[in-house]
Amino acid sequence: PEVVVMKALNGEIGMQFRHLAPANWTLLLSNKDKGNYRVLKAVYPGLDAAIYFNMNCKDQVLREIFEDRRFRIALSLALDRNTINQLCYQGLLKPLQAASTSYDPMWTEEMGESYIEHDPDEANRLLDEMGLIERDKNGYRLRPDGKTLELTIEIYEYTGVGVVDVYELVASFWDKIGVKTAVKPQERSLWTVRVTAGEHQVAGYAVGGILWQLDPVWYIPVSTSTYWAPLYGLWYATQGEAGEEPPQEILKLIELYEELVSTLDEEARTLIGREILGIHSENLWVIGILGESPKPLVVSNNFRNVPPEMFDDFRMQCEGKLNPEQFFIKSFE
């Protein structure tokens, strides 16, 4: 990512938005004349940071804790998203739950705001209600088997803007409610192998954008790339030959998804999608942190017909936002 920024400053890039981050805005704008480029806006229509509990966790005691919805709600309420936003993203992002974003017609404000308030008192109450009352000598809560309740968040530097800092802050907020948390940065390929095999406890990553119906792994366990339930995804992908059969509440998500992709009427499809997202906003198998990031888009001054705003998404042609076949390079001779 640092090389991408350097190339932009030196005027060596025709058009680039990937690996440029909100933190780069000031630097890129102050050097645009020297680099002979303009800075446009690319909005990421998903979440830039989220927490994936592994519902297939191999530690059975921890798995039972994860399966208790009160635990997931408590850990969401423990987060001070505004502080994370200010310290890591210059306040440019939007606190959101992991239920798509406002660019999605299936999204509602109620979904996006479920359990995102910073309420450590309620978080502590929920954990106490679960029976996680006993503490070790350092003040951390004990699991039912008497061991310290410890979590490891596995991440890789997926944006190039210091996501380690984001998850270190997450860990600090969870520490305050008695859940001992460590952050474990890894090389990307190792992270992918571990998370898709279900070897992790908790993973930190983004959540895909508004066309999640075409890439449903964020909300539906259809493959091992469903980071919150890779073995349920394996079960679905192999038609039950491998992995783990999901419980009824997650089978319901799969049924809704299969209904969604076979429904032709747009209004009916929107309602089904909204039901899927609503289930996620209530259950929090994935905890959303922040999203809808306005990222800088660098475009050389001789690279023309690029609109002033677009989606930072692999499917960037959605909603008619971008027409790459109409780009052209202009000679100034």
LUMFILO-607750 format. One record per residue (C-alpha): residue number from 1; x, y, z; chain; residue in one letter. Coordinates in steps of 0.25 Angstrom, whole numbers. Last residue first. Example, Ala and Ser with C-alpha at 12.3 -4.5 7.8 and 13.67 -1.06 7.14 Angstrom:
! LUMFILO-607750
{2 {55 -4 29} 'A' 'S'}
{1 {49 -18 31} 'A' 'A'}
! end
This chain:
! LUMFILO-607750
{333 {1 70 -109} 'A' 'E'}
{332 {-8 69 -98} 'A' 'F'}
{331 {-13 54 -101} 'A' 'S'}
{330 {-25 49 -95} 'A' 'K'}
{329 {-26 35 -89} 'A' 'I'}
{328 {-41 29 -90} 'A' 'F'}
{327 {-51 23 -81} 'A' 'F'}
{326 {-64 20 -87} 'A' 'Q'}
{325 {-63 5 -86} 'A' 'E'}
{324 {-60 7 -71} 'A' 'P'}
{323 {-75 11 -69} 'A' 'N'}
{322 {-77 14 -54} 'A' 'L'}
{321 {-88 17 -45} 'A' 'K'}
{320 {-99 11 -53} 'A' 'G'}
{319 {-105 4 -41} 'A' 'E'}
{318 {-94 -6 -41} 'A' 'C'}
{317 {-82 -4 -49} 'A' 'Q'}
{316 {-73 -4 -37} 'A' 'M'}
{315 {-74 -19 -35} 'A' 'R'}
{314 {-61 -20 -29} 'A' 'F'}
{313 {-65 -9 -19} 'A' 'D'}
{312 {-60 5 -16} 'A' 'D'}
{311 {-73 11 -21} 'A' 'F'}
{310 {-72 24 -30} 'A' 'M'}
{309 {-72 39 -29} 'A' 'E'}
{308 {-66 49 -38} 'A' 'P'}
{307 {-69 41 -51} 'A' 'P'}
{306 {-57 36 -59} 'A' 'V'}
{305 {-58 42 -73} 'A' 'N'}
{304 {-43 44 -75} 'A' 'R'}
{303 {-29 39 -71} 'A' 'F'}
{302 {-20 51 -75} 'A' 'N'}
{301 {-21 58 -62} 'A' 'N'}
{300 {-17 44 -55} 'A' 'S'}
{299 {-28 39 -46} 'A' 'V'}
{298 {-26 36 -31} 'A' 'V'}
{297 {-39 32 -23} 'A' 'L'}
{296 {-38 35 -9} 'A' 'P'}
{295 {-47 27 1} 'A' 'K'}
{294 {-60 31 7} 'A' 'P'}
{293 {-63 19 16} 'A' 'S'}
{292 {-77 14 17} 'A' 'E'}
{291 {-73 5 29} 'A' 'G'}
{290 {-70 4 44} 'A' 'L'}
{289 {-71 -7 55} 'A' 'I'}
{288 {-80 -18 51} 'A' 'G'}
{287 {-81 -30 60} 'A' 'I'}
{286 {-83 -43 52} 'A' 'V'}
{285 {-91 -55 58} 'A' 'W'}
{284 {-99 -42 63} 'A' 'L'}
{283 {-112 -49 65} 'A' 'N'}
{282 {-122 -37 64} 'A' 'E'}
{281 {-116 -30 53} 'A' 'S'}
{280 {-113 -43 46} 'A' 'H'}
{279 {-128 -47 46} 'A' 'I'}
{278 {-131 -34 40} 'A' 'G'}
{277 {-121 -35 29} 'A' 'L'}
{276 {-128 -48 25} 'A' 'I'}
{275 {-142 -42 26} 'A' 'E'}
{274 {-138 -30 18} 'A' 'R'}
{273 {-133 -39 7} 'A' 'G'}
{272 {-147 -46 7} 'A' 'I'}
{271 {-154 -33 6} 'A' 'L'}
{270 {-145 -28 -5} 'A' 'T'}
{269 {-147 -40 -13} 'A' 'R'}
{268 {-162 -38 -12} 'A' 'A'}
{267 {-161 -24 -17} 'A' 'E'}
{266 {-152 -29 -29} 'A' 'E'}
{265 {-161 -40 -33} 'A' 'D'}
{264 {-152 -51 -39} 'A' 'L'}
{263 {-150 -60 -27} 'A' 'T'}
{262 {-141 -72 -28} 'A' 'S'}
{261 {-129 -65 -22} 'A' 'V'}
{260 {-137 -60 -10} 'A' 'L'}
{259 {-143 -73 -7} 'A' 'E'}
{258 {-130 -80 -7} 'A' 'E'}
{257 {-125 -69 2} 'A' 'Y'}
{256 {-137 -70 11} 'A' 'L'}
{255 {-135 -85 13} 'A' 'E'}
{254 {-120 -83 16} 'A' 'I'}
{253 {-124 -73 27} 'A' 'L'}
{252 {-134 -83 33} 'A' 'K'}
{251 {-123 -93 33} 'A' 'L'}
{250 {-116 -83 42} 'A' 'I'}
{249 {-127 -83 52} 'A' 'E'}
{248 {-129 -98 51} 'A' 'Q'}
{247 {-115 -102 55} 'A' 'P'}
{246 {-104 -104 44} 'A' 'P'}
{245 {-99 -117 39} 'A' 'E'}
{244 {-84 -118 41} 'A' 'E'}
{243 {-74 -120 30} 'A' 'G'}
{242 {-73 -131 20} 'A' 'A'}
{241 {-83 -139 11} 'A' 'E'}
{240 {-95 -130 15} 'A' 'G'}
{239 {-97 -124 1} 'A' 'Q'}
{238 {-83 -121 -1} 'A' 'T'}
{237 {-84 -106 -1} 'A' 'A'}
{236 {-95 -106 10} 'A' 'Y'}
{235 {-86 -114 19} 'A' 'W'}
{234 {-74 -106 16} 'A' 'L'}
{233 {-82 -93 19} 'A' 'G'}
{232 {-86 -99 33} 'A' 'Y'}
{231 {-71 -102 35} 'A' 'L'}
{230 {-67 -88 31} 'A' 'P'}
{229 {-77 -81 41} 'A' 'A'}
{228 {-73 -67 44} 'A' 'W'}
{227 {-63 -66 33} 'A' 'Y'}
{226 {-73 -70 22} 'A' 'T'}
{225 {-61 -73 12} 'A' 'S'}
{224 {-63 -88 16} 'A' 'T'}
{223 {-75 -88 6} 'A' 'S'}
{222 {-90 -85 6} 'A' 'V'}
{221 {-91 -80 21} 'A' 'P'}
{220 {-101 -68 18} 'A' 'I'}
{219 {-98 -54 23} 'A' 'Y'}
{218 {-84 -50 18} 'A' 'W'}
{217 {-83 -62 9} 'A' 'V'}
{216 {-94 -57 0} 'A' 'P'}
{215 {-86 -52 -12} 'A' 'D'}
{214 {-97 -49 -22} 'A' 'L'}
{213 {-107 -46 -11} 'A' 'Q'}
{212 {-96 -37 -4} 'A' 'W'}
{211 {-97 -27 -15} 'A' 'L'}
{210 {-97 -16 -5} 'A' 'I'}
{209 {-83 -18 -1} 'A' 'G'}
{208 {-75 -28 6} 'A' 'G'}
{207 {-71 -28 21} 'A' 'V'}
{206 {-57 -25 26} 'A' 'A'}
{205 {-48 -33 34} 'A' 'Y'}
{204 {-45 -37 49} 'A' 'G'}
{203 {-46 -52 52} 'A' 'A'}
{202 {-50 -58 65} 'A' 'V'}
{201 {-47 -72 71} 'A' 'Q'}
{200 {-39 -77 59} 'A' 'H'}
{199 {-36 -91 53} 'A' 'E'}
{198 {-49 -92 45} 'A' 'G'}
{197 {-42 -97 33} 'A' 'A'}
{196 {-46 -84 25} 'A' 'T'}
{195 {-40 -76 36} 'A' 'V'}
{194 {-27 -83 37} 'A' 'R'}
{193 {-24 -84 22} 'A' 'V'}
{192 {-28 -69 20} 'A' 'T'}
{191 {-20 -64 32} 'A' 'W'}
{190 {-8 -72 26} 'A' 'L'}
{189 {-10 -66 12} 'A' 'S'}
{188 {-11 -52 18} 'A' 'R'}
{187 {1 -52 27} 'A' 'E'}
{186 {-3 -51 41} 'A' 'Q'}
{185 {-6 -41 52} 'A' 'P'}
{184 {-11 -47 65} 'A' 'K'}
{183 {-19 -37 74} 'A' 'V'}
{182 {-21 -42 89} 'A' 'A'}
{181 {-33 -41 98} 'A' 'T'}
{180 {-36 -43 112} 'A' 'K'}
{179 {-51 -42 114} 'A' 'V'}
{178 {-53 -34 127} 'A' 'G'}
{177 {-62 -23 123} 'A' 'I'}
{176 {-50 -14 121} 'A' 'K'}
{175 {-42 -24 114} 'A' 'D'}
{174 {-53 -24 103} 'A' 'W'}
{173 {-51 -9 101} 'A' 'F'}
{172 {-36 -11 100} 'A' 'S'}
{171 {-37 -23 90} 'A' 'A'}
{170 {-46 -14 81} 'A' 'V'}
{169 {-35 -3 82} 'A' 'L'}
{168 {-25 -13 78} 'A' 'E'}
{167 {-34 -17 66} 'A' 'Y'}
{166 {-34 -3 60} 'A' 'V'}
{165 {-19 -1 62} 'A' 'D'}
{164 {-16 -14 55} 'A' 'V'}
{163 {-25 -8 44} 'A' 'V'}
{162 {-13 1 41} 'A' 'G'}
{161 {-16 7 28} 'A' 'V'}
{160 {-11 -4 18} 'A' 'G'}
{159 {-25 -9 16} 'A' 'T'}
{158 {-25 -24 19} 'A' 'Y'}
{157 {-14 -23 29} 'A' 'E'}
{156 {-16 -37 34} 'A' 'Y'}
{155 {-25 -41 46} 'A' 'I'}
{154 {-27 -52 56} 'A' 'E'}
{153 {-34 -47 69} 'A' 'I'}
{152 {-30 -56 81} 'A' 'T'}
{151 {-40 -58 92} 'A' 'L'}
{150 {-38 -61 107} 'A' 'E'}
{149 {-48 -65 118} 'A' 'L'}
{148 {-38 -69 129} 'A' 'T'}
{147 {-40 -84 132} 'A' 'K'}
{146 {-50 -89 142} 'A' 'G'}
{145 {-57 -99 133} 'A' 'D'}
{144 {-70 -89 133} 'A' 'P'}
{143 {-60 -78 127} 'A' 'R'}
{142 {-54 -68 137} 'A' 'L'}
{141 {-55 -53 136} 'A' 'R'}
{140 {-43 -45 136} 'A' 'Y'}
{139 {-39 -37 148} 'A' 'G'}
{138 {-24 -40 149} 'A' 'N'}
{137 {-26 -50 160} 'A' 'K'}
{136 {-37 -58 152} 'A' 'D'}
{135 {-51 -54 152} 'A' 'R'}
{134 {-64 -61 155} 'A' 'E'}
{133 {-77 -55 149} 'A' 'I'}
{132 {-78 -61 135} 'A' 'L'}
{131 {-92 -67 139} 'A' 'G'}
{130 {-99 -62 126} 'A' 'M'}
{129 {-106 -51 134} 'A' 'E'}
{128 {-92 -46 139} 'A' 'D'}
{127 {-89 -45 124} 'A' 'L'}
{126 {-102 -38 121} 'A' 'L'}
{125 {-100 -28 132} 'A' 'R'}
{124 {-85 -25 128} 'A' 'N'}
{123 {-90 -22 114} 'A' 'A'}
{122 {-101 -13 120} 'A' 'E'}
{121 {-91 -5 128} 'A' 'D'}
{120 {-82 -4 116} 'A' 'P'}
{119 {-92 3 108} 'A' 'D'}
{118 {-86 9 95} 'A' 'H'}
{117 {-98 9 85} 'A' 'E'}
{116 {-96 -1 73} 'A' 'I'}
{115 {-106 -11 78} 'A' 'Y'}
{114 {-115 -10 66} 'A' 'S'}
{113 {-112 3 58} 'A' 'E'}
{112 {-111 -2 44} 'A' 'G'}
{111 {-123 -11 46} 'A' 'M'}
{110 {-132 0 50} 'A' 'E'}
{109 {-127 9 39} 'A' 'E'}
{108 {-132 -1 29} 'A' 'T'}
{107 {-124 -8 18} 'A' 'W'}
{106 {-131 -16 7} 'A' 'M'}
{105 {-129 -4 -3} 'A' 'P'}
{104 {-114 -5 0} 'A' 'D'}
{103 {-107 8 0} 'A' 'Y'}
{102 {-110 10 15} 'A' 'S'}
{101 {-101 -2 18} 'A' 'T'}
{100 {-101 -17 20} 'A' 'S'}
{99 {-105 -24 33} 'A' 'A'}
{98 {-92 -24 41} 'A' 'A'}
{97 {-96 -12 50} 'A' 'Q'}
{96 {-91 1 47} 'A' 'L'}
{95 {-83 13 52} 'A' 'P'}
{94 {-81 22 40} 'A' 'K'}
{93 {-67 26 35} 'A' 'L'}
{92 {-60 39 33} 'A' 'L'}
{91 {-56 42 48} 'A' 'G'}
{90 {-41 43 45} 'A' 'Q'}
{89 {-41 28 42} 'A' 'Y'}
{88 {-33 21 53} 'A' 'C'}
{87 {-34 31 65} 'A' 'L'}
{86 {-47 37 62} 'A' 'Q'}
{85 {-54 25 57} 'A' 'N'}
{84 {-49 16 68} 'A' 'I'}
{83 {-54 26 78} 'A' 'T'}
{82 {-68 27 71} 'A' 'N'}
{81 {-69 12 71} 'A' 'R'}
{80 {-67 11 86} 'A' 'D'}
{79 {-69 -4 87} 'A' 'L'}
{78 {-75 -11 100} 'A' 'A'}
{77 {-89 -12 93} 'A' 'L'}
{76 {-84 -21 83} 'A' 'S'}
{75 {-77 -30 93} 'A' 'L'}
{74 {-90 -31 101} 'A' 'A'}
{73 {-98 -34 89} 'A' 'I'}
{72 {-89 -46 85} 'A' 'R'}
{71 {-89 -51 99} 'A' 'F'}
{70 {-105 -50 100} 'A' 'R'}
{69 {-106 -58 88} 'A' 'R'}
{68 {-100 -70 94} 'A' 'D'}
{67 {-94 -78 83} 'A' 'E'}
{66 {-81 -71 86} 'A' 'F'}
{65 {-81 -76 100} 'A' 'I'}
{64 {-84 -90 96} 'A' 'E'}
{63 {-72 -89 86} 'A' 'R'}
{62 {-63 -85 97} 'A' 'L'}
{61 {-65 -97 105} 'A' 'V'}
{60 {-64 -106 92} 'A' 'Q'}
{59 {-51 -100 88} 'A' 'D'}
{58 {-52 -104 73} 'A' 'K'}
{57 {-59 -92 69} 'A' 'C'}
{56 {-70 -95 59} 'A' 'N'}
{55 {-78 -82 62} 'A' 'M'}
{54 {-65 -75 60} 'A' 'N'}
{53 {-68 -60 64} 'A' 'F'}
{52 {-65 -51 52} 'A' 'Y'}
{51 {-63 -36 57} 'A' 'I'}
{50 {-64 -25 47} 'A' 'A'}
{49 {-56 -13 40} 'A' 'A'}
{48 {-58 -6 27} 'A' 'D'}
{47 {-72 -9 26} 'A' 'L'}
{46 {-79 -9 12} 'A' 'G'}
{45 {-82 2 1} 'A' 'P'}
{44 {-68 6 0} 'A' 'Y'}
{43 {-69 21 -5} 'A' 'V'}
{42 {-59 25 -16} 'A' 'A'}
{41 {-57 40 -16} 'A' 'K'}
{40 {-48 48 -26} 'A' 'L'}
{39 {-34 53 -25} 'A' 'V'}
{38 {-28 59 -38} 'A' 'R'}
{37 {-14 56 -44} 'A' 'Y'}
{36 {-2 63 -49} 'A' 'N'}
{35 {7 58 -38} 'A' 'G'}
{34 {11 72 -34} 'A' 'K'}
{33 {-3 78 -35} 'A' 'D'}
{32 {-8 66 -27} 'A' 'K'}
{31 {2 67 -15} 'A' 'N'}
{30 {-7 74 -4} 'A' 'S'}
{29 {-19 65 -8} 'A' 'L'}
{28 {-11 52 -7} 'A' 'L'}
{27 {-5 55 6} 'A' 'L'}
{26 {-19 60 12} 'A' 'T'}
{25 {-27 49 7} 'A' 'W'}
{24 {-17 37 11} 'A' 'N'}
{23 {-23 34 24} 'A' 'A'}
{22 {-37 31 17} 'A' 'P'}
{21 {-30 19 10} 'A' 'A'}
{20 {-23 16 -3} 'A' 'L'}
{19 {-21 1 -4} 'A' 'H'}
{18 {-31 0 -16} 'A' 'R'}
{17 {-35 14 -22} 'A' 'F'}
{16 {-26 15 -34} 'A' 'Q'}
{15 {-26 22 -48} 'A' 'M'}
{14 {-14 25 -58} 'A' 'G'}
{13 {-3 24 -47} 'A' 'I'}
{12 {11 29 -49} 'A' 'E'}
{11 {9 43 -44} 'A' 'G'}
{10 {20 43 -34} 'A' 'N'}
{9 {10 44 -22} 'A' 'L'}
{8 {1 33 -28} 'A' 'A'}
{7 {14 24 -29} 'A' 'K'}
{6 {17 27 -14} 'A' 'M'}
{5 {3 24 -10} 'A' 'V'}
{4 {3 10 -17} 'A' 'V'}
{3 {17 7 -11} 'A' 'V'}
{2 {11 10 3} 'A' 'E'}
{1 {0 0 0} 'A' 'P'}
! end
